[in-house]
């Protein structure tokens, strides 16, 4: 990828910053496309002089994508949305793939998700499936990556649960549903690997999961052990959870509730293994930032196991 221009749609986001870092480290020139490029300017110091570019683009507006992707050797689409899944994840994905094809890009990495299903009751799951179909239609040799829930210092998953543990009583929704959390840095490495060898990985779909498979209940208790917080956990009955998910301003949306009806784990061979990426366990990195949630900071005792 050295000296090649890669446009990263959504490069300023959670996964995007890691993808950008990996691409810059192998010498690629990176063009970061965001609706508001200012939100990604923090990435500028990571690249050498002239190695990083910033451009305004919106996946729901094909004209902006044509300008952003022009001249690119490869494209990465990271755009996702719970608020507008049809516009961003379904139609928007097709717009990105069409723009990449029109620009003559040799590779496209499209980020989807485990749980993608055209028959899903969840609008999120359906829109991801529609997006994959649109990508395949416009750019058949795209590599589609489906990560499980991603974790990392800036995530909205592990951190959200850790904040909840300050409460004396913590309700647990769908305690038995399983996840296979994947480190965001590993997902980024998978993107870079796919782009580096599109001949081997183009046209394929890979599911990405870490080495740990945990139920929702397991995950809460693991975070509690690492933060020294031990609230009373209460398994919330599905009937009560359904009512809560329907309420305005609820911490869980109805669509998220529907996504929790199925395990979020890899089926078949793990794409990280195929792409040559060593899987990072939660315990290897998460305790380093979870220290902020300990009652007495880094000097508090924790219980491992």
For each residue, the residues with C-beta under 8 A, 3 or more apart:
1: 4 6 23 26 27 28 74 192 195 196
2: 26 27 28
3: 27 28 29
4: 1 28 29 73 74
5: 28 29 30 31 71 72 73 74
6: 1 23 28 29 30 31 72 73 74 75 76 195
7: 30 31 32 33 55 68 69 72 74 75 76
8: 11 16 19 20 23 30 31 32 33 75 76 78
9: 33 57 59 65 68 75 76 77 78 79 96
10: 13 15 16 33 34 77 78 79 80
11: 8 16 17 19 20 30 32 33 34 40 43 76 78
12: 16 17 32 34 37 39 40 42 43
13: 10 16 17 78
14: 17 150 152 154 155 156 184
15: 10 18 19 78 111 150 184 187 188
16: 8 10 11 12 13 19 20 32 40 78
17: 11 12 13 14 20 21 43 154
18: 15 21 22 152 184 185 187 188
19: 8 11 15 16 22 23 76 78 188 191 192
20: 8 11 16 17 23 24 30 32 43 46 52
21: 17 18 24 25 43 46 188
22: 18 19 25 26 188 189 191 192
23: 1 6 8 19 20 26 28 30 192 195
24: 20 21 27 28 30 46 47 48 51 52
25: 21 22
26: 1 2 22 23 192 196
27: 1 2 3 24
28: 1 2 3 4 5 6 23 24
29: 3 4 5 6 50 51 52 53
30: 5 6 7 8 11 20 23 24 47 51 52 53
31: 5 6 7 8 52 53 54 55 68 72
32: 7 8 11 12 16 20 37 40 43 52 53 54 55
33: 7 8 9 10 11 37 55 56 57 65 68 69
34: 10 11 12 37 39 40 54 56 57
35: 56 57 58
36: 39 56
37: 12 32 33 34 40 41 54 55 56
38: 41
39: 12 34 36
40: 11 12 16 32 34 37 43 54
41: 37 38 44 54
42: 12 45
43: 11 12 17 20 21 32 40 46 47 52
44: 41 47 52 54
45: 42
46: 20 21 24 43 52
47: 24 30 43 44 51 52
48: 24 51
49:
50: 29
51: 24 29 30 47 48
52: 20 24 29 30 31 32 43 44 46 47
53: 29 30 31 32
54: 31 32 34 37 40 41 44
55: 7 31 32 33 37 67 68
56: 33 34 35 36 37 64 68
57: 9 33 34 35 61 64 65 67 68
58: 35 61 64 65
59: 9 65 77 79 87 88 92 93 95 96
60: 84 87 88 91 92 95
61: 57 58 64 65 95
62: 65 66 95 98 99
63: 66 67
64: 56 57 58 61 67 68
65: 9 33 57 58 59 61 62 68 69 95 96 99
66: 62 63 69 70 99 102 103
67: 55 57 63 64 70
68: 7 9 31 33 55 56 57 64 65 99
69: 7 33 65 66 72 75 96 99 100 102 103 105
70: 66 67 103
71: 5 103
72: 5 6 7 31 69 75 100 103 105
73: 4 5 6 105 106 107
74: 1 4 5 6 7 105 106 107 108 109 195 198
75: 6 7 8 9 69 72 96 99 100 103 105 107 108 109
76: 6 7 8 9 11 19 108 109 111 191 195
77: 9 10 59 93 96 97 108 109 110 111 135
78: 8 9 10 11 13 15 16 19 111
79: 9 10 59 88 89 92 93 96
80: 10 88 89 111 113
81: 84 85 87 88 89
82: 85 124 253 255 256
83:
84: 60 81 87 88
85: 81 82 88 89 90 123 124 126 127 128 255
86: 89 90 91 123 127 130
87: 59 60 81 84 90 91 92
88: 59 60 79 80 81 84 85 91 92 93 127
89: 79 80 81 85 86 92 93 124 127 128 130 131
90: 85 86 87 93 94 126 127 128 130 131 134
91: 60 86 87 88 94 95 134
92: 59 60 79 87 88 89 95 96 131
93: 59 77 79 88 89 90 96 97 110 130 131 132 134 135
94: 90 91 97 98 131 134 135 137 138
95: 59 60 61 62 65 91 92 98 99
96: 9 59 65 69 75 77 79 92 93 99 100 108 110 135
97: 77 93 94 100 101 108 110 134 135 137 138 139 142
98: 62 94 95 101 102 138 139
99: 62 65 66 68 69 75 95 96 102 103
100: 69 72 75 96 97 103 105 108 138 139 142
101: 97 98 104 105 138 139
102: 66 69 98 99
103: 66 69 70 71 72 75 99 100
104: 101
105: 69 72 73 74 75 100 101 108 139
106: 73 74 198
107: 73 74 75 141 142 143 194 195 198 202
108: 74 75 76 77 96 97 100 105 135 139 141 142 143
109: 74 75 76 77 142 143 145 191 194 195
110: 77 93 96 97 131 132 135 142 143 144 145
111: 15 76 77 78 80 145 147 187 191
112: 116 128 131 132 144 145 146 205
113: 80 116 124 125 128 146 147
114: 146 147 148 180 207 208 209 264 265 266
115: 120 122 124 125 128 259 262 264
116: 112 113 120 125 128 129 132 146
117: 120 125 126 129
118: 126 129 130 133
119: 126
120: 115 116 117 124 125 126 129 258 259
121: 125 258 261
122: 115 125 126 255 258 259
123: 85 86 126 127 255
124: 82 85 89 113 115 120 127 128 255 256 259
125: 113 115 116 117 120 121 122 128 129 258 259
126: 85 90 117 118 119 120 122 123 129 130
127: 85 86 88 89 90 123 124 130 131
128: 85 89 90 112 113 115 116 124 125 131 132
129: 116 117 118 120 125 126 132 133
130: 86 89 90 93 118 126 127 133 134
131: 89 90 92 93 94 110 112 127 128 134 135
132: 93 110 112 116 128 129 135 136 144 205
133: 118 129 130 136 137
134: 90 91 93 94 97 130 131 137 138
135: 77 93 94 96 97 108 110 131 132 138 139 142 144
136: 132 133 139 140 142 144
137: 94 97 133 134 140
138: 94 97 98 100 101 134 135
139: 97 98 100 101 105 108 135 136 142
140: 136 137 203
141: 107 108 198 202 203
142: 97 100 107 108 109 110 135 136 139 202 203
143: 107 108 109 110 194 195 198 201 202 203 204 205 206
144: 110 112 132 135 136 204 205 206
145: 109 110 111 112 187 190 191 194 205 206 208 271
146: 112 113 114 116 205 206 207 208 271
147: 111 113 114 150 182 187 207 208 209
148: 114 179 180 181 182 207 208 209 210 264 265 266
149: 157 179 180 181 182 264
150: 14 15 147 155 157 181 182 183 184 187
151: 155 157 158 181 182 183 184 210 282 286
152: 14 18 155 183 184 185 285
153: 288 289
154: 14 17 159 184
155: 14 150 151 152 158 159 184
156: 14 159 160
157: 149 150 151 160 161 181
158: 151 155 161 162 181 223 282 286 290
159: 154 155 156 162 163 289
160: 156 157 163 164
161: 157 158 164 165 219 220 223
162: 158 159 165 223 227 229 290 293
163: 159 160 166 293
164: 160 161 167 170
165: 161 162 170 220 223 224 227 229 231 293
166: 163 229 231 293
167: 164 170 231
168: 231 232
169: 231 232 234
170: 164 165 167 220 231 232 233 234
171: 234 235 236
172: 175 216 217 220 233 234 235 236
173: 216 236 241 252 257 260
174: 177 216 238 241 260 261
175: 172 215 216 217 235
176: 215 216 217
177: 174 215 216 260 261 262 263 264
178: 213 214 215 216 263 264 265
179: 148 149 213 214 215 216 219 263 264 265
180: 114 148 149 209 210 212 213 214 264 265 266
181: 148 149 150 151 157 158 209 210 212 214 219 282
182: 147 148 149 150 151 186 187 208 209 210 272 279
183: 150 151 152 186 187 210 279 280 282 284 285
184: 14 15 18 150 151 152 154 155 187 188
185: 18 152 188 189 280 285
186: 182 183 189 190 208 210 272 277 278 279 280
187: 15 18 111 145 147 150 182 183 184 190 191 208
188: 15 18 19 21 22 184 185 191 192
189: 22 185 186 192 193 275 277
190: 145 186 187 193 194 206 208 271 272 275 277
191: 19 22 76 109 111 145 187 188 194 195
192: 1 19 22 23 26 188 189 195 196
193: 189 190 196 197 201 275 276 277
194: 107 109 143 145 190 191 197 198 201 202 206 275
195: 1 6 23 74 76 107 109 143 191 192 198
196: 1 26 192 193
197: 193 194 200 201
198: 74 106 107 141 143 194 195 201 202
199: 202
200: 197
201: 143 193 194 197 198 204 206 275
202: 107 141 142 143 194 198 199
203: 140 141 142 143
204: 143 144 201
205: 112 132 143 144 145 146
206: 143 144 145 146 190 194 201 271 272 274 275
207: 114 146 147 148 266 267 268 270 271
208: 114 145 146 147 148 182 186 187 190 266 270 271 272
209: 114 147 148 180 181 182 213 265 266 270 272 279
210: 148 151 180 181 182 183 186 279 280 281 282
211: 279 280 281
212: 180 181 281 282
213: 178 179 180 209 265
214: 178 179 180 181 218 219 222 282
215: 175 176 177 178 179 218 219
216: 172 173 174 175 176 177 178 179 219 220 260
217: 172 175 176 220 221 233 235
218: 214 215 221 222
219: 161 179 181 214 215 216 222 223
220: 161 165 170 172 216 217 223 224 233
221: 217 218 224 225 233
222: 214 218 219 225 226 282
223: 158 161 162 165 219 220 226 227 229 290
224: 165 220 221 227 228 229 230 231
225: 221 222 228 302 303 304 305
226: 222 223 286 287 290 302 304
227: 162 165 223 224 290 293 294 302
228: 224 225 294 295 296 300 301 302 303
229: 162 165 166 223 224 293 294 295
230: 224
231: 165 166 167 168 169 170 224
232: 168 169 170
233: 170 172 217 220 221
234: 169 170 171 172
235: 171 172 175 217
236: 171 172 173 240 241 244
237: 240 241
238: 174 241 242
239: 242 243
240: 236 237 243 244
241: 173 174 236 237 238 244 245 252 257
242: 238 239 245 246 257
243: 239 240 246 247
244: 236 240 241 247 250 251 252
245: 241 242 250 252 253 254 256 257
246: 242 243 250 254
247: 243 244 250
248:
249:
250: 244 245 246 247 253
251: 244
252: 173 241 244 245 256 257
253: 82 245 250 256 257
254: 245 246 257 258
255: 82 85 122 123 124 258 259
256: 82 124 245 252 253 259 260
257: 173 241 242 245 252 253 254 260 261
258: 120 121 122 125 254 255 261
259: 115 120 122 124 125 255 256 262 264
260: 173 174 177 216 256 257
261: 121 174 177 257 258
262: 115 177 259
263: 177 178 179
264: 114 115 148 149 177 178 179 180 259
265: 114 148 178 179 180 209 213
266: 114 148 180 207 208 209 269 270 271
267: 207
268: 207
269: 266 273 274
270: 207 208 209 266 273 274 279
271: 145 146 190 206 207 208 266 274 275
272: 182 186 190 206 208 209 275 277 278 279
273: 269 270 276 277 279
274: 206 269 270 271
275: 189 190 193 194 201 206 271 272
276: 193 273
277: 186 189 190 193 272 273
278: 186 272
279: 182 183 186 209 210 211 270 272 273
280: 183 185 186 210 211 284 285
281: 210 211 212 284
282: 151 158 181 183 210 212 214 222 285 286
283: 286 287
284: 183 280 281
285: 152 183 185 280 282 288 289
286: 151 158 226 282 283 289 290
287: 226 283 290 291 302
288: 153 285 291
289: 153 159 285 286 292
290: 158 162 223 226 227 286 287 293 294
291: 287 288 294 297 298
292: 289 297
293: 162 163 165 166 227 229 290
294: 227 228 229 290 291 297 298 300 302
295: 228 229 300
296: 228 299 300
297: 291 292 294 300
298: 291 294
299: 296
300: 228 294 295 296 297
301: 228
302: 225 226 227 228 287 294
303: 225 228
304: 225 226
305: 225
